[in-house]
């Protein structure tokens, strides 16, 4: 899954590079807004089926799983039709509200047709994951990423912004097709079970809480993008350019969450859902935090080290204004290394209403902070709001785990977090004060060596324990 996430990110960066070169920062900003709209609607109409579907099937007895697969299939079809109707009803109002112009209606419609494909893909993927076909999901994602790029790239080159919208649709269609084929092969259909209505209600309840929590965060990001546009009320092109810088910095730093957490929903979530006791679930979650720190720390230091050449390479020289935003996003990711595994554990184990409340409180920090910071600090204020949201959410998840499990994180996990934070802070200081490339590269080398050593030591310890 990590490899598939890398391929998907590389394909996404290749598409962004084409947009940056042939359309410019405004095109990247437009792409970010369109993608954010699609994500919001697909999350709303998907009702968390990617999570609830895995939970329904993986928690069932072996003889009942075929019937549960049929339930997930039926629910997914219903949600896909709902997604299409919601998109048709909302793309014009959202386009006019966002851009205050009818110019982008056509592009919002074309790209919006990808939304039902995304919902169906999520449903089919949940079937495969619940059946243990992780390798198949990873393979499908790689094939679809390459195919979508090959089909969409010529359209971006030939037709500019409209071609960009078509590329979004083609990428979603490619992934939906290969995932459907795999699900048909590995998860055969069956007659509808008598308990389908009851299971669908359970999925809607569990997935709905997850969906609302995710949607709140995504709407908060969309709201920040609108605030960036509104800061240039008299010049939409400048606003789109700033939105492009914001999107570029967010996407570049998003390399790490995509890689480190790409396998979380496919491996970690089913395992923590199947844990027999809360103590076992806590242990699995804390292992995930440590694994995330080992994988992400060298990457975070590396992004700080090469942020400017990285952004220029992946986008264009005109994207240099995005570089100062990277530090804020890097520290936001660091706190997500703590908050996200705990949030997955709570989604799997806690009552949906309490998870929803937690996510509501955490996500409220972003729009509230953005309202205060963007007028005062511009783009850095938007990045700072993202950081404050991650910090707030991490703190809330730790507090709620304490309230539910009756204990704080283990001392060893806390020491790992503190050591990683000090290492990242020291690396940032060295990178900022030094102008010599070798000295700036030193923190990255040390982080790779240290994390590699700890990783190999843990592997040997695990092998000894299992041997």
C-alpha positions in Angstrom: 0.0 0.0 0.0 2.9 2.3 0.7 4.2 1.7 -2.8 0.8 2.3 -4.4 0.5 5.6 -2.5 3.9 6.7 -3.8 2.8 5.9 -7.4 -0.5 7.8 -6.9 1.3 10.8 -5.5 3.8 10.8 -8.3 1.0 10.7 -10.9 -0.7 13.5 -9.0 2.4 15.6 -9.0 3.0 15.0 -12.7 -0.5 16.3 -13.4 0.1 19.3 -11.1 3.3 20.0 -13.0 1.5 20.1 -16.3 -1.1 22.4 -14.8 1.6 24.7 -13.3 3.5 24.9 -16.6 0.6 25.2 -19.1 -1.9 27.1 -17.0 0.0 28.7 -14.1 -0.5 29.2 -10.3 -4.2 30.1 -11.0 -4.7 26.7 -12.6 -3.3 24.9 -9.6 -5.5 27.0 -7.3 -8.5 26.1 -9.5 -7.5 22.5 -9.4 -7.3 22.6 -5.6 -10.8 24.1 -5.3 -12.4 21.7 -7.7 -10.7 18.7 -6.0 -11.9 20.0 -2.6 -15.5 20.3 -3.9 -15.4 16.8 -5.2 -13.9 15.5 -2.0 -16.6 17.3 0.1 -19.5 15.9 -1.9 -18.1 12.3 -2.2 -17.4 12.3 1.6 -21.0 13.6 2.3 -22.7 11.1 0.0 -20.3 8.2 0.8 -21.5 8.2 4.4 -18.2 6.6 5.5 -18.8 3.4 3.6 -15.1 2.8 3.3 -14.9 2.5 7.1 -18.3 1.0 7.9 -18.1 -1.5 5.1 -14.8 -2.9 6.4 -16.1 -2.9 9.9 -19.3 -4.7 9.0 -17.6 -7.5 7.0 -14.4 -7.9 9.1 -16.3 -8.2 12.4 -18.8 -10.8 11.0 -18.5 -14.6 11.4 -16.9 -16.4 8.4 -20.2 -17.9 7.3 -22.0 -14.5 7.4 -19.4 -12.6 5.4 -20.8 -13.3 1.9 -24.2 -11.8 3.0 -22.5 -8.8 4.5 -20.6 -8.2 1.2 -24.0 -8.1 -0.6 -25.2 -5.5 1.9 -22.2 -3.2 1.4 -22.7 -3.5 -2.4 -26.3 -2.5 -2.2 -25.6 0.4 0.1 -22.8 1.6 -2.2 -25.1 1.7 -5.3 -27.6 3.8 -3.4 -25.0 6.2 -2.2 -23.6 6.6 -5.8 -26.9 7.6 -7.1 -27.3 10.0 -4.2 -23.9 11.5 -5.0 -24.9 12.1 -8.6 -28.1 13.9 -7.6 -26.3 16.0 -5.0 -23.7 17.1 -7.5 -26.3 18.1 -10.1 -28.1 20.1 -7.5 -25.1 21.9 -6.0 -22.4 22.5 -8.6 -23.8 25.7 -9.9 -24.6 27.3 -6.5 -21.2 26.3 -5.2 -19.4 27.6 -8.3 -21.1 31.0 -8.1 -20.5 31.3 -4.4 -16.9 30.4 -4.7 -15.9 32.3 -7.8 -18.7 34.9 -7.9 -18.8 34.2 -11.6 -20.4 31.7 -14.1 -17.2 31.2 -15.9 -16.2 28.0 -14.1 -19.7 26.2 -14.1 -18.8 23.9 -16.9 -15.5 22.8 -15.3 -17.2 22.2 -12.0 -19.8 20.0 -13.8 -17.3 17.9 -15.8 -15.1 17.3 -12.8 -18.1 16.7 -10.6 -19.1 13.7 -12.6 -16.2 11.9 -11.0 -18.0 12.0 -7.6 -20.2 8.9 -8.1 -17.2 7.1 -9.4 -15.3 7.9 -6.2 -18.2 6.6 -4.0 -18.4 3.3 -5.9 -14.6 2.9 -5.8 -14.6 3.4 -2.1 -17.3 0.7 -1.7 -15.5 -1.8 -3.9 -12.3 -1.1 -2.1 -13.9 -1.7 1.3 -15.1 -5.1 0.0 -11.5 -6.0 -1.1 -10.0 -4.8 2.2 -12.5 -6.7 4.3 -11.7 -9.8 2.3 -8.0 -9.4 2.9 -7.1 -8.4 -0.7 -4.8 -5.6 0.3 -2.4 -6.5 -2.5 -5.2 -6.2 -5.1 -6.2 -2.8 -3.9 -2.6 -1.6 -4.1 -2.2 -3.0 -7.6 -5.4 -1.4 -8.8 -4.4 2.0 -7.4 -1.1 1.8 -9.3 -2.7 0.8 -12.6 -5.4 3.5 -12.3 -2.9 6.2 -11.4 -0.8 5.6 -14.4 -3.7 5.1 -16.8 -5.5 8.3 -15.5 -2.3 10.3 -16.0 -1.8 9.0 -19.6 -5.3 9.8 -20.5 -5.6 13.2 -18.8 -2.2 14.7 -19.7 -2.9 15.4 -23.4 -6.2 17.1 -22.4 -4.5 19.5 -20.1 -2.0 20.4 -22.7 -4.6 20.9 -25.5 -7.6 22.4 -23.7 -6.2 24.1 -20.5 -8.6 24.5 -17.7 -11.4 22.5 -19.4 -8.9 19.7 -20.1 -7.9 19.8 -16.5 -11.6 19.1 -15.5 -11.7 16.2 -17.9 -8.5 14.8 -16.4 -10.1 14.6 -13.0 -13.1 12.7 -14.4 -10.9 10.3 -16.4 -8.7 9.6 -13.3 -11.8 8.7 -11.3 -13.2 6.5 -14.0 -9.9 4.6 -14.4 -9.7 3.8 -10.7 -13.4 2.8 -10.5 -13.1 0.4 -13.5 -10.0 -1.5 -12.2 -11.4 -1.6 -8.7 -14.8 -3.0 -9.9 -13.0 -5.7 -11.9 -11.0 -6.8 -8.8 -14.1 -6.8 -6.6 -16.0 -8.9 -9.1 -13.2 -11.4 -9.1 -12.4 -11.6 -5.4 -15.8 -10.8 -3.8 -18.5 -12.7 -5.6 -22.1 -11.4 -5.3 -24.7 -13.2 -3.3 -28.5 -13.0 -2.7 -29.7 -10.1 -0.6 -29.8 -11.2 3.1 -32.8 -10.7 5.3 -30.9 -8.5 7.7 -29.8 -6.0 4.9 -32.0 -3.1 6.1 -30.7 -3.5 9.7 -27.1 -3.7 8.5 -27.5 -0.7 6.3 -28.8 1.3 9.3 -25.8 0.2 11.3 -23.4 1.3 8.5 -25.2 4.6 8.1 -24.8 5.2 11.9 -21.2 4.2 12.1 -20.1 5.6 8.8 -22.2 8.7 9.2 -20.3 9.8 12.3 -17.0 9.2 10.5 -18.3 11.0 7.5 -19.4 14.1 9.4 -16.1 14.3 11.2 -14.2 14.0 7.9 -16.5 16.4 6.1 -16.1 19.1 8.8 -12.3 19.0 8.3 -12.7 19.2 4.5 -15.2 22.0 4.6 -12.8 23.9 6.9 -10.1 23.6 4.3 -12.5 24.7 1.5 -13.6 27.7 3.7 -9.9 28.7 4.0 -9.6 28.6 0.2 -12.6 30.9 -0.1 -11.1 33.3 2.4 -7.9 33.4 0.3 -10.0 34.3 -2.7 -12.0 36.9 -0.8 -8.7 38.5 0.3 -8.4 39.5 -3.4 -12.0 40.4 -4.0 -11.2 42.7 -6.8 -8.8 40.4 -8.6 -10.0 36.8 -8.9 -6.8 35.8 -10.8 -4.6 36.9 -7.9 -6.8 35.1 -5.5 -6.6 31.9 -7.5 -2.8 32.3 -7.7 -2.6 32.6 -3.9 -4.9 29.6 -3.6 -2.4 27.8 -5.9 0.5 28.6 -3.6 -1.5 27.3 -0.7 -2.4 24.2 -2.6 1.2 23.6 -3.7 2.6 23.8 -0.2 -0.2 21.6 1.2 0.3 19.0 -1.5 4.1 18.9 -1.3 3.9 18.3 2.5 1.1 15.9 1.9 3.6 13.5 0.4 4.3 12.2 3.9 0.7 11.7 5.2 -0.1 9.9 1.9 2.8 7.5 2.3 2.9 7.1 6.1 -0.9 6.8 6.6 -1.7 5.3 3.2 -1.9 1.8 4.7 -3.6 2.9 7.9 -7.1 2.4 6.6 -6.2 -0.8 4.9 -4.2 -2.5 7.7 -4.3 -0.6 11.0 -8.1 0.1 11.0 -9.2 -3.6 10.5 -6.7 -4.7 13.1 -7.8 -2.2 15.7 -11.5 -3.0 14.9 -10.9 -6.7 15.5 -9.0 -6.1 18.9 -10.6 -8.1 21.7 -9.9 -5.6 24.5 -9.3 -1.9 24.9 -5.9 -2.6 26.2 -5.0 -4.5 22.9 -6.5 -1.7 20.9 -4.4 0.9 22.8 -1.2 -1.2 22.2 -1.9 -1.4 18.5 -2.5 2.3 18.3 0.7 3.2 20.1 2.7 1.0 17.9 1.2 2.8 14.9 2.2 6.2 16.4 5.8 4.9 16.8 5.9 3.5 13.3 4.6 6.8 11.9 7.3 8.7 13.7 10.1 6.4 12.4 8.8 6.7 8.8 7.9 10.4 8.9 10.7 12.1 10.8 13.3 11.8 8.0 10.7 12.9 5.5 9.7 16.0 7.5 13.4 17.0 7.9 13.9 16.4 4.2 11.0 18.6 3.2 12.3 21.4 5.4 15.8 21.0 3.8 14.7 21.0 0.2 11.4 22.9 0.3 12.3 25.5 -2.3 13.9 23.3 -5.0 11.2 20.7 -4.3 8.3 23.2 -5.0 10.1 24.7 -8.0 10.8 21.2 -9.4 7.3 19.8 -8.8 5.5 23.0 -10.0 7.4 26.0 -11.4 9.7 28.9 -10.5 6.7 31.1 -10.1 5.6 29.1 -7.0 8.4 30.4 -4.7 5.8 32.3 -2.6 4.6 28.8 -1.4 7.9 28.0 0.3 7.3 30.0 3.6 4.1 28.0 4.2 5.8 24.7 4.3 7.1 25.0 7.9 3.6 25.4 9.2 2.3 22.3 7.3 5.3 20.2 8.4 4.5 20.9 12.0 0.8 20.2 11.4 1.8 16.8 10.0 3.9 16.1 13.0 1.0 16.5 15.4 -1.2 14.5 13.0 1.2 11.6 13.6 -0.3 11.5 17.1 -3.9 12.6 16.4 -4.7 10.4 13.3 -3.9 7.0 14.8 -5.8 7.8 17.9 -8.7 9.0 15.8 -8.8 5.8 13.9 -8.8 3.9 17.1 -11.7 5.9 18.5 -13.7 5.5 15.2 -13.3 1.7 15.5 -14.0 1.5 19.3 -15.9 4.4 20.6 -19.5 5.6 20.3 -20.1 7.4 16.9 -21.6 10.5 18.6 -18.6 11.0 20.8 -16.2 10.7 17.9 -18.3 13.2 16.0 -18.1 15.7 18.9 -14.4 15.3 19.1 -13.9 15.9 15.4 -16.3 18.9 15.5 -14.3 20.6 18.2 -10.9 19.9 16.6 -11.9 21.0 13.1 -13.6 24.2 14.3 -10.1 25.6 15.1 -9.2 26.0 11.5 -12.0 28.3 10.2 -12.0 30.3 13.4 -8.2 30.8 13.3 -8.3 31.5 9.5 -10.9 34.3 10.1 -8.5 36.0 12.4 -5.1 35.2 10.8 -5.7 35.6 7.1 -6.8 39.3 7.2 -3.7 40.0 9.4 -1.0 37.8 7.9 -2.3 36.7 4.5 -1.1 33.3 3.2 1.1 32.5 6.2 -2.1 33.0 8.3 -3.9 30.4 6.3 -1.0 27.9 6.9 -0.9 28.9 10.6 -4.7 28.1 10.9 -4.0 24.6 9.5 -1.3 24.1 12.1 -3.5 25.2 15.0 -6.2 22.8 13.8 -3.9 19.8 13.9 -2.5 20.8 17.3 -6.0 21.2 18.7 -7.1 17.9 17.3 -4.1 16.0 18.6 -4.7 17.4 22.1 -8.4 16.5 22.1 -7.7 12.9 21.0 -5.1 12.4 23.7 -7.6 13.8 26.3 -10.4 11.6 25.1 -8.3 8.4 25.0 -7.5 9.2 28.6 -11.2 9.6 29.5 -12.1 6.3 27.7 -9.2 4.0 28.5 -8.5 5.4 31.9 -4.9 6.0 31.2 -2.6 8.4 29.3 -0.3 7.2 26.6 2.5 5.0 27.8 5.7 6.7 28.9 7.7 5.1 26.1 5.3 6.6 23.5 5.5 10.0 25.1 9.3 9.9 25.1 9.3 9.0 21.4 7.1 12.0 20.7 9.3 14.4 22.7 12.5 13.1 21.2 11.0 13.4 17.6 9.8 17.0 18.3 13.2 18.1 19.7 14.9 16.5 16.7 12.6 18.3 14.2 12.9 21.6 16.0 16.7 21.3 16.1 16.7 20.4 12.4 14.6 23.4 11.5 16.9 25.7 13.4 20.0 24.4 11.6 18.3 24.7 8.2 17.2 28.2 8.9 20.5 29.6 10.2 22.8 27.9 7.7 23.5 28.9 4.1 25.9 26.0 3.4 24.2 23.1 1.7 26.3 20.4 3.4 25.4 21.8 6.9 21.7 22.1 5.9 21.8 18.4 4.7 23.4 17.2 8.0 20.1 17.0 10.0 18.5 14.9 7.2 21.4 12.4 7.2 21.3 12.1 11.0 17.5 11.6 11.0 17.8 8.8 8.3 20.6 7.0 10.2 18.9 7.3 13.6 15.5 6.2 12.4 17.0 3.4 10.3 18.9 2.1 13.3 15.9 2.2 15.6 13.8 0.5 12.9 16.3 -2.4 12.4 16.6 -2.8 16.1 12.9 -3.1 16.5 12.7 -5.6 13.7 15.3 -7.8 15.2 13.6 -7.6 18.6 10.2 -8.6 17.0 11.8 -11.4 15.1 13.4 -12.7 18.3 10.1 -12.5 20.2 8.3 -14.4 17.4 11.1 -16.9 16.9 
